[in-house]
């Protein structure tokens, strides 16, 4: 046996390609999980900012109403 036959080489290439695809899918899933986690954190921060903005707007409106009553 001087070397691998053509069929064995083709089979090795196919198996290597499939292994690369499986590894790429694994990495893709891990990246998707990280992005989903980041997205959840952004949503939480946005909710906090919106809550703070609502409180600030209420305080500003109260301040304007009290100024009108003073006059």
Buried (B, 14 or more C-beta within 10 A) or exposed (E): EEEEEEEEEEEEEEEEEEEEEEEEEEEEEEEEEEEEEEEEEEEEEEEEEEEEEEEEEEEEEEEEEEEEEEE
